[in-house]
């Protein structure tokens, strides 16, 4: 097993977990509920951790995590069907559900 992602926000870690699992990469979430131990434990030791369980998929997982965590640096896009502006992280239009143009 390899640690692939950690963050203080449990929701962000769960989002990355879901996206990796959609890509066929098995994961394990550790420290999900350990934030109650802060004060007794070091802050960073309480952050949720996402581990991958498949050694052969480490590089693919690293690339996906990079793409996910750097999506905010990309510009928003406009849907070709309804002309709605969408955030760069959206793969489909939030209004009409058409796919993001390549």
N, CA, C and O atoms as CSV, one atom per row, in Angstrom:
chain,resi,resn,atom,element,x,y,z
A,1,UNK,N,N,0.846,-1.185,0.000
A,1,UNK,CA,C,0.000,0.000,0.000
A,1,UNK,C,C,0.885,1.240,0.000
A,1,UNK,O,O,1.963,1.263,0.595
A,2,UNK,N,N,0.396,2.269,-0.686
A,2,UNK,CA,C,1.117,3.533,-0.776
A,2,UNK,C,C,0.174,4.686,-0.458
A,2,UNK,O,O,-0.967,4.725,-0.919
A,3,UNK,N,N,0.676,5.619,0.339
A,3,UNK,CA,C,-0.077,6.841,0.624
A,3,UNK,C,C,-0.107,7.678,-0.646
A,3,UNK,O,O,0.933,7.968,-1.237
A,4,UNK,N,N,-1.307,8.061,-1.056
A,4,UNK,CA,C,-1.451,8.802,-2.306
A,4,UNK,C,C,-1.935,10.239,-2.077
A,4,UNK,O,O,-1.636,11.126,-2.877
A,5,UNK,N,N,-2.687,10.475,-0.982
A,5,UNK,CA,C,-3.238,11.819,-0.773
A,5,UNK,C,C,-3.647,11.990,0.685
A,5,UNK,O,O,-4.189,11.072,1.300
A,6,UNK,N,N,-3.384,13.164,1.225
A,6,UNK,CA,C,-3.849,13.526,2.557
A,6,UNK,C,C,-4.180,15.014,2.563
A,6,UNK,O,O,-3.555,15.805,1.856
A,7,UNK,N,N,-5.153,15.373,3.355
A,7,UNK,CA,C,-5.582,16.771,3.459
A,7,UNK,C,C,-6.355,16.910,4.755
A,7,UNK,O,O,-6.930,15.936,5.241
A,8,UNK,N,N,-6.377,18.098,5.316
A,8,UNK,CA,C,-7.102,18.306,6.568
A,8,UNK,C,C,-8.617,18.208,6.387
A,8,UNK,O,O,-9.334,17.917,7.345
A,9,UNK,N,N,-9.106,18.445,5.179
A,9,UNK,CA,C,-10.539,18.423,4.893
A,9,UNK,C,C,-10.961,17.017,4.451
A,9,UNK,O,O,-10.576,16.561,3.375
A,10,UNK,N,N,-11.741,16.344,5.272
A,10,UNK,CA,C,-12.185,14.975,5.001
A,10,UNK,C,C,-13.015,14.886,3.717
A,10,UNK,O,O,-12.962,13.873,3.019
A,11,UNK,N,N,-13.769,15.922,3.402
A,11,UNK,CA,C,-14.590,15.910,2.185
A,11,UNK,C,C,-13.732,15.884,0.920
A,11,UNK,O,O,-14.071,15.198,-0.044
A,12,UNK,N,N,-12.617,16.631,0.919
A,12,UNK,CA,C,-11.728,16.610,-0.233
A,12,UNK,C,C,-11.071,15.251,-0.407
A,12,UNK,O,O,-10.913,14.774,-1.531
A,13,UNK,N,N,-10.690,14.628,0.695
A,13,UNK,CA,C,-10.077,13.298,0.632
A,13,UNK,C,C,-11.089,12.287,0.100
A,13,UNK,O,O,-10.743,11.439,-0.723
A,14,UNK,N,N,-12.327,12.369,0.558
A,14,UNK,CA,C,-13.368,11.462,0.069
A,14,UNK,C,C,-13.667,11.707,-1.407
A,14,UNK,O,O,-13.971,10.761,-2.134
A,15,UNK,N,N,-13.588,12.945,-1.861
A,15,UNK,CA,C,-13.804,13.245,-3.275
A,15,UNK,C,C,-12.721,12.581,-4.127
A,15,UNK,O,O,-13.027,11.966,-5.149
A,16,UNK,N,N,-11.468,12.700,-3.714
A,16,UNK,CA,C,-10.372,12.054,-4.444
A,16,UNK,C,C,-10.552,10.543,-4.419
A,16,UNK,O,O,-10.316,9.871,-5.423
A,17,UNK,N,N,-10.966,10.008,-3.285
A,17,UNK,CA,C,-11.220,8.561,-3.154
A,17,UNK,C,C,-12.259,8.106,-4.179
A,17,UNK,O,O,-12.055,7.115,-4.879
A,18,UNK,N,N,-13.361,8.827,-4.263
A,18,UNK,CA,C,-14.422,8.467,-5.207
A,18,UNK,C,C,-13.940,8.528,-6.653
A,18,UNK,O,O,-14.263,7.646,-7.448
A,19,UNK,N,N,-13.177,9.552,-7.000
A,19,UNK,CA,C,-12.689,9.687,-8.371
A,19,UNK,C,C,-11.688,8.588,-8.730
A,19,UNK,O,O,-11.701,8.084,-9.853
A,20,UNK,N,N,-10.821,8.213,-7.786
A,20,UNK,CA,C,-9.883,7.121,-8.044
A,20,UNK,C,C,-10.615,5.801,-8.205
A,20,UNK,O,O,-10.270,4.998,-9.072
A,21,UNK,N,N,-11.620,5.575,-7.378
A,21,UNK,CA,C,-12.371,4.324,-7.479
A,21,UNK,C,C,-13.180,4.266,-8.771
A,21,UNK,O,O,-13.370,3.182,-9.322
A,22,UNK,N,N,-13.657,5.398,-9.262
A,22,UNK,CA,C,-14.336,5.427,-10.561
A,22,UNK,C,C,-13.375,5.056,-11.688
A,22,UNK,O,O,-13.789,4.529,-12.721
A,23,UNK,N,N,-12.089,5.335,-11.480
A,23,UNK,CA,C,-11.065,5.008,-12.477
A,23,UNK,C,C,-10.566,3.570,-12.315
A,23,UNK,O,O,-9.655,3.144,-13.024
A,24,UNK,N,N,-11.157,2.831,-11.389
A,24,UNK,CA,C,-10.786,1.428,-11.199
A,24,UNK,C,C,-9.603,1.211,-10.285
A,24,UNK,O,O,-8.972,0.155,-10.331
A,25,UNK,N,N,-9.288,2.193,-9.451
A,25,UNK,CA,C,-8.164,2.077,-8.526
A,25,UNK,C,C,-8.721,1.888,-7.112
A,25,UNK,O,O,-9.424,2.753,-6.589
A,26,UNK,N,N,-8.397,0.747,-6.507
A,26,UNK,CA,C,-8.888,0.442,-5.164
A,26,UNK,C,C,-8.138,1.282,-4.132
A,26,UNK,O,O,-6.922,1.449,-4.218
A,27,UNK,N,N,-8.883,1.808,-3.155
A,27,UNK,CA,C,-8.294,2.676,-2.143
A,27,UNK,C,C,-8.703,2.236,-0.738
A,27,UNK,O,O,-9.638,1.459,-0.547
A,28,UNK,N,N,-7.966,2.763,0.228
A,28,UNK,CA,C,-8.265,2.553,1.639
A,28,UNK,C,C,-8.153,3.903,2.328
A,28,UNK,O,O,-7.165,4.613,2.141
A,29,UNK,N,N,-9.139,4.259,3.111
A,29,UNK,CA,C,-9.150,5.539,3.818
A,29,UNK,C,C,-8.776,5.301,5.273
A,29,UNK,O,O,-9.428,4.524,5.970
A,30,UNK,N,N,-7.717,5.974,5.730
A,30,UNK,CA,C,-7.267,5.867,7.119
A,30,UNK,C,C,-7.453,7.212,7.816
A,30,UNK,O,O,-7.487,8.260,7.171
A,31,UNK,N,N,-7.571,7.164,9.129
A,31,UNK,CA,C,-7.703,8.366,9.973
A,31,UNK,C,C,-8.957,9.175,9.667
A,31,UNK,O,O,-8.986,10.383,9.901
A,32,UNK,N,N,-9.978,8.530,9.152
A,32,UNK,CA,C,-11.174,9.258,8.752
A,32,UNK,C,C,-11.830,10.002,9.921
A,32,UNK,O,O,-12.354,11.103,9.751
A,33,UNK,N,N,-11.795,9.400,11.085
A,33,UNK,CA,C,-12.465,10.008,12.236
A,33,UNK,C,C,-11.489,10.359,13.363
A,33,UNK,O,O,-11.900,10.460,14.519
A,34,UNK,N,N,-10.225,10.542,13.049
A,34,UNK,CA,C,-9.230,10.784,14.088
A,34,UNK,C,C,-9.091,12.250,14.486
A,34,UNK,O,O,-8.308,12.568,15.381
A,35,UNK,N,N,-9.828,13.140,13.846
A,35,UNK,CA,C,-9.681,14.562,14.170
A,35,UNK,C,C,-10.125,14.878,15.598
A,35,UNK,O,O,-9.765,15.921,16.144
A,36,UNK,N,N,-10.899,13.988,16.198
A,36,UNK,CA,C,-11.275,14.173,17.594
A,36,UNK,C,C,-10.101,14.028,18.547
A,36,UNK,O,O,-10.184,14.433,19.706
A,37,UNK,N,N,-9.005,13.450,18.061
A,37,UNK,CA,C,-7.817,13.266,18.883
A,37,UNK,C,C,-6.850,14.425,18.853
A,37,UNK,O,O,-5.800,14.365,19.493
A,38,UNK,N,N,-7.180,15.493,18.117
A,38,UNK,CA,C,-6.280,16.641,18.053
A,38,UNK,C,C,-6.079,17.213,19.441
A,38,UNK,O,O,-7.015,17.305,20.235
A,39,UNK,N,N,-4.869,17.587,19.715
A,39,UNK,CA,C,-4.510,18.065,21.038
A,39,UNK,C,C,-3.700,16.998,21.752
A,39,UNK,O,O,-2.654,17.282,22.335
A,40,UNK,N,N,-4.192,15.771,21.700
A,40,UNK,CA,C,-3.450,14.644,22.230
A,40,UNK,C,C,-2.476,14.113,21.183
A,40,UNK,O,O,-1.410,13.593,21.513
A,41,UNK,N,N,-2.857,14.254,19.926
A,41,UNK,CA,C,-2.038,13.817,18.797
A,41,UNK,C,C,-1.622,15.045,17.988
A,41,UNK,O,O,-2.273,16.088,18.048
A,42,UNK,N,N,-0.548,14.910,17.242
A,42,UNK,CA,C,-0.117,16.000,16.368
A,42,UNK,C,C,-1.194,16.248,15.308
A,42,UNK,O,O,-1.869,15.315,14.871
A,43,UNK,N,N,-1.346,17.483,14.907
A,43,UNK,CA,C,-2.391,17.853,13.955
A,43,UNK,C,C,-2.287,17.040,12.665
A,43,UNK,O,O,-3.288,16.511,12.181
A,44,UNK,N,N,-1.077,16.941,12.109
A,44,UNK,CA,C,-0.909,16.237,10.839
A,44,UNK,C,C,-1.162,14.741,10.970
A,44,UNK,O,O,-1.499,14.085,9.985
A,45,UNK,N,N,-1.006,14.200,12.156
A,45,UNK,CA,C,-1.293,12.776,12.372
A,45,UNK,C,C,-2.792,12.499,12.381
A,45,UNK,O,O,-3.211,11.343,12.331
A,46,UNK,N,N,-3.590,13.541,12.445
A,46,UNK,CA,C,-5.046,13.391,12.488
A,46,UNK,C,C,-5.703,13.612,11.129
A,46,UNK,O,O,-6.906,13.397,10.984
A,47,UNK,N,N,-4.941,14.032,10.150
A,47,UNK,CA,C,-5.511,14.255,8.821
A,47,UNK,C,C,-5.914,12.928,8.189
A,47,UNK,O,O,-5.198,11.938,8.337
A,48,UNK,N,N,-7.048,12.885,7.488
A,48,UNK,CA,C,-7.431,11.674,6.755
A,48,UNK,C,C,-6.387,11.364,5.677
A,48,UNK,O,O,-5.849,12.268,5.037
A,49,UNK,N,N,-6.115,10.082,5.494
A,49,UNK,CA,C,-5.134,9.648,4.506
A,49,UNK,C,C,-5.779,8.683,3.520
A,49,UNK,O,O,-6.550,7.805,3.907
A,50,UNK,N,N,-5.458,8.853,2.259
A,50,UNK,CA,C,-5.956,7.956,1.223
A,50,UNK,C,C,-4.791,7.121,0.712
A,50,UNK,O,O,-3.779,7.657,0.261
A,51,UNK,N,N,-4.942,5.825,0.787
A,51,UNK,CA,C,-3.916,4.880,0.369
A,51,UNK,C,C,-4.449,4.060,-0.797
A,51,UNK,O,O,-5.637,3.741,-0.840
A,52,UNK,N,N,-3.575,3.716,-1.746
A,52,UNK,CA,C,-3.985,2.798,-2.799
A,52,UNK,C,C,-3.479,1.409,-2.431
A,52,UNK,O,O,-2.406,1.262,-1.847
A,53,UNK,N,N,-4.257,0.403,-2.777
A,53,UNK,CA,C,-3.928,-0.968,-2.400
A,53,UNK,C,C,-3.323,-1.753,-3.556
A,53,UNK,O,O,-2.883,-2.886,-3.360
A,54,UNK,N,N,-3.291,-1.182,-4.752
A,54,UNK,CA,C,-2.774,-1.866,-5.932
A,54,UNK,C,C,-1.447,-1.226,-6.349
A,54,UNK,O,O,-1.423,-0.102,-6.850
A,55,UNK,N,N,-0.350,-1.947,-6.140
A,55,UNK,CA,C,0.977,-1.407,-6.456
A,55,UNK,C,C,1.120,-1.011,-7.918
A,55,UNK,O,O,1.747,0.007,-8.212
A,56,UNK,N,N,0.565,-1.771,-8.830
A,56,UNK,CA,C,0.720,-1.518,-10.252
A,56,UNK,C,C,0.009,-0.273,-10.755
A,56,UNK,O,O,0.192,0.116,-11.909
A,57,UNK,N,N,-0.791,0.355,-9.920
A,57,UNK,CA,C,-1.566,1.524,-10.362
A,57,UNK,C,C,-1.110,2.819,-9.704
A,57,UNK,O,O,-1.817,3.825,-9.748
A,58,UNK,N,N,0.078,2.792,-9.091
A,58,UNK,CA,C,0.579,3.966,-8.377
A,58,UNK,C,C,0.757,5.166,-9.301
A,58,UNK,O,O,0.307,6.264,-8.974
A,59,UNK,N,N,1.397,4.979,-10.436
A,59,UNK,CA,C,1.654,6.107,-11.339
A,59,UNK,C,C,0.354,6.693,-11.884
A,59,UNK,O,O,0.212,7.912,-11.979
A,60,UNK,N,N,-0.580,5.838,-12.238
A,60,UNK,CA,C,-1.889,6.308,-12.728
A,60,UNK,C,C,-2.604,7.094,-11.629
A,60,UNK,O,O,-3.197,8.140,-11.894
A,61,UNK,N,N,-2.546,6.587,-10.398
A,61,UNK,CA,C,-3.184,7.270,-9.274
A,61,UNK,C,C,-2.539,8.621,-9.012
A,61,UNK,O,O,-3.241,9.597,-8.747
A,62,UNK,N,N,-1.208,8.694,-9.081
A,62,UNK,CA,C,-0.503,9.967,-8.883
A,62,UNK,C,C,-0.942,10.991,-9.927
A,62,UNK,O,O,-1.166,12.158,-9.605
A,63,UNK,N,N,-1.063,10.552,-11.171
A,63,UNK,CA,C,-1.469,11.457,-12.246
A,63,UNK,C,C,-2.894,11.955,-12.030
A,63,UNK,O,O,-3.178,13.137,-12.226
A,64,UNK,N,N,-3.788,11.057,-11.626
A,64,UNK,CA,C,-5.177,11.461,-11.379
A,64,UNK,C,C,-5.263,12.447,-10.223
A,64,UNK,O,O,-5.999,13.430,-10.305
A,65,UNK,N,N,-4.516,12.196,-9.142
A,65,UNK,CA,C,-4.525,13.113,-7.998
A,65,UNK,C,C,-3.984,14.474,-8.425
A,65,UNK,O,O,-4.523,15.508,-8.030
A,66,UNK,N,N,-2.930,14.478,-9.221
A,66,UNK,CA,C,-2.387,15.750,-9.714
A,66,UNK,C,C,-3.438,16.493,-10.534
A,66,UNK,O,O,-3.655,17.690,-10.345
A,67,UNK,N,N,-4.085,15.772,-11.447
A,67,UNK,CA,C,-5.111,16.398,-12.286
A,67,UNK,C,C,-6.253,16.962,-11.451
A,67,UNK,O,O,-6.758,18.049,-11.730
A,68,UNK,N,N,-6.654,16.223,-10.433
A,68,UNK,CA,C,-7.760,16.647,-9.569
A,68,UNK,C,C,-7.372,17.881,-8.765
A,68,UNK,O,O,-8.142,18.838,-8.685
A,69,UNK,N,N,-6.189,17.863,-8.173
A,69,UNK,CA,C,-5.786,18.952,-7.286
A,69,UNK,C,C,-5.363,20.207,-8.041
A,69,UNK,O,O,-5.295,21.283,-7.446
A,70,UNK,N,N,-5.079,20.095,-9.329
A,70,UNK,CA,C,-4.686,21.263,-10.114
A,70,UNK,C,C,-5.759,21.705,-11.098
A,70,UNK,O,O,-5.505,22.568,-11.938
A,71,UNK,N,N,-6.940,21.135,-11.011
A,71,UNK,CA,C,-8.031,21.494,-11.928
A,71,UNK,C,C,-8.439,22.952,-11.759
A,71,UNK,O,O,-8.889,23.572,-12.723
A,72,UNK,N,N,-8.296,23.510,-10.575
A,72,UNK,CA,C,-8.721,24.887,-10.346
A,72,UNK,C,C,-7.867,25.893,-11.105
A,72,UNK,O,O,-8.271,27.043,-11.278
A,73,UNK,N,N,-6.682,25.469,-11.561
A,73,UNK,CA,C,-5.813,26.360,-12.307
A,73,UNK,C,C,-6.239,26.482,-13.769
A,73,UNK,O,O,-5.753,27.358,-14.485
A,74,UNK,N,N,-7.125,25.625,-14.206
A,74,UNK,CA,C,-7.582,25.651,-15.585
A,74,UNK,C,C,-8.754,26.626,-15.719
A,74,UNK,O,O,-9.486,26.855,-14.756
A,75,UNK,N,N,-8.927,27.191,-16.894
A,75,UNK,CA,C,-10.027,28.150,-17.075
A,75,UNK,C,C,-11.388,27.449,-17.138
A,75,UNK,O,O,-11.479,26.264,-17.458
A,76,UNK,N,N,-12.407,28.186,-16.835
A,76,UNK,CA,C,-13.762,27.648,-16.982
A,76,UNK,C,C,-14.047,27.444,-18.466
A,76,UNK,O,O,-13.326,27.954,-19.324
A,77,UNK,N,N,-15.101,26.695,-18.755
A,77,UNK,CA,C,-15.442,26.411,-20.152
A,77,UNK,C,C,-16.926,26.662,-20.376
A,77,UNK,O,O,-17.723,26.637,-19.439
A,78,UNK,N,N,-17.284,26.906,-21.644
A,78,UNK,CA,C,-18.670,27.165,-22.005
A,78,UNK,C,C,-19.228,25.974,-22.763
A,78,UNK,O,O,-18.578,25.429,-23.655
A,79,UNK,N,N,-20.427,25.583,-22.402
A,79,UNK,CA,C,-21.098,24.456,-23.038
A,79,UNK,C,C,-21.477,24.825,-24.466
A,79,UNK,O,O,-21.973,25.923,-24.719
A,80,UNK,N,N,-21.243,23.909,-25.391
A,80,UNK,CA,C,-21.584,24.140,-26.801
A,80,UNK,C,C,-23.087,24.032,-27.044
A,80,UNK,O,O,-23.591,24.553,-28.039
A,81,UNK,N,N,-23.795,23.371,-26.160
A,81,UNK,CA,C,-25.236,23.170,-26.344
A,81,UNK,C,C,-26.063,24.318,-25.786
A,81,UNK,O,O,-26.958,24.832,-26.457
A,82,UNK,N,N,-25.754,24.723,-24.537
A,82,UNK,CA,C,-26.605,25.736,-23.887
A,82,UNK,C,C,-25.869,27.038,-23.571
A,82,UNK,O,O,-26.467,27.979,-23.050
A,83,UNK,N,N,-24.562,27.094,-23.888
A,83,UNK,CA,C,-23.732,28.278,-23.671
A,83,UNK,C,C,-23.588,28.657,-22.194
A,83,UNK,O,O,-23.325,29.815,-21.871
A,84,UNK,N,N,-23.759,27.694,-21.312
A,84,UNK,CA,C,-23.603,27.937,-19.879
A,84,UNK,C,C,-22.132,27.846,-19.493
A,84,UNK,O,O,-21.411,26.979,-19.989
A,85,UNK,N,N,-21.680,28.742,-18.605
A,85,UNK,CA,C,-20.303,28.686,-18.119
A,85,UNK,C,C,-20.194,27.613,-17.031
A,85,UNK,O,O,-21.031,27.543,-16.131
A,86,UNK,N,N,-19.150,26.776,-17.124
A,86,UNK,CA,C,-18.913,25.701,-16.173
A,86,UNK,C,C,-17.506,25.812,-15.602
A,86,UNK,O,O,-16.582,26.243,-16.291
A,87,UNK,N,N,-17.349,25.422,-14.343
A,87,UNK,CA,C,-16.045,25.386,-13.713
A,87,UNK,C,C,-15.156,24.361,-14.409
A,87,UNK,O,O,-15.661,23.380,-14.954
A,88,UNK,N,N,-13.854,24.572,-14.399
A,88,UNK,CA,C,-12.918,23.666,-15.069
A,88,UNK,C,C,-12.996,22.241,-14.540
A,88,UNK,O,O,-12.699,21.295,-15.270
A,89,UNK,N,N,-13.387,22.076,-13.292
A,89,UNK,CA,C,-13.441,20.735,-12.695
A,89,UNK,C,C,-14.637,19.915,-13.184
A,89,UNK,O,O,-14.677,18.703,-12.974
A,90,UNK,N,N,-15.615,20.563,-13.836
A,90,UNK,CA,C,-16.791,19.840,-14.327
A,90,UNK,C,C,-16.472,19.147,-15.639
A,90,UNK,O,O,-15.917,19.757,-16.553
A,91,UNK,N,N,-16.819,17.882,-15.729
A,91,UNK,CA,C,-16.640,17.127,-16.970
A,91,UNK,C,C,-17.896,17.179,-17.840
A,91,UNK,O,O,-17.843,16.922,-19.042
A,92,UNK,N,N,-19.025,17.515,-17.214
A,92,UNK,CA,C,-20.280,17.691,-17.938
A,92,UNK,C,C,-20.903,19.012,-17.511
A,92,UNK,O,O,-20.664,19.492,-16.404
A,93,UNK,N,N,-21.688,19.583,-18.379
A,93,UNK,CA,C,-22.366,20.845,-18.096
A,93,UNK,C,C,-23.346,20.646,-16.940
A,93,UNK,O,O,-24.122,19.690,-16.942
A,94,UNK,N,N,-23.315,21.529,-15.972
A,94,UNK,CA,C,-24.200,21.385,-14.822
A,94,UNK,C,C,-25.660,21.641,-15.202
A,94,UNK,O,O,-26.570,21.168,-14.521
A,95,UNK,N,N,-25.882,22.382,-16.277
A,95,UNK,CA,C,-27.243,22.730,-16.648
A,95,UNK,C,C,-27.892,21.691,-17.585
A,95,UNK,O,O,-29.029,21.276,-17.363
A,96,UNK,N,N,-27.161,21.278,-18.629
A,96,UNK,CA,C,-27.789,20.398,-19.632
A,96,UNK,C,C,-27.135,19.019,-19.715
A,96,UNK,O,O,-27.587,18.177,-20.490
A,97,UNK,N,N,-26.091,18.771,-18.941
A,97,UNK,CA,C,-25.397,17.481,-18.845
A,97,UNK,C,C,-24.683,17.040,-20.116
A,97,UNK,O,O,-24.423,15.849,-20.282
A,98,UNK,N,N,-24.362,17.954,-21.010
A,98,UNK,CA,C,-23.546,17.605,-22.178
A,98,UNK,C,C,-22.071,17.571,-21.757
A,98,UNK,O,O,-21.664,18.290,-20.845
A,99,UNK,N,N,-21.290,16.743,-22.419
A,99,UNK,CA,C,-19.881,16.566,-22.074
A,99,UNK,C,C,-19.061,17.797,-22.390
A,99,UNK,O,O,-19.366,18.559,-23.307
A,100,UNK,N,N,-18.009,17.969,-21.604
A,100,UNK,CA,C,-17.041,19.051,-21.809
A,100,UNK,C,C,-16.343,18.837,-23.155
A,100,UNK,O,O,-15.959,17.711,-23.470
A,101,UNK,N,N,-16.173,19.892,-23.950
A,101,UNK,CA,C,-15.475,19.725,-25.227
A,101,UNK,C,C,-14.004,19.378,-24.993
A,101,UNK,O,O,-13.405,19.798,-24.003
A,102,UNK,N,N,-13.449,18.625,-25.897
A,102,UNK,CA,C,-12.028,18.214,-25.783
A,102,UNK,C,C,-11.112,19.361,-26.064
A,102,UNK,O,O,-9.892,19.203,-26.015
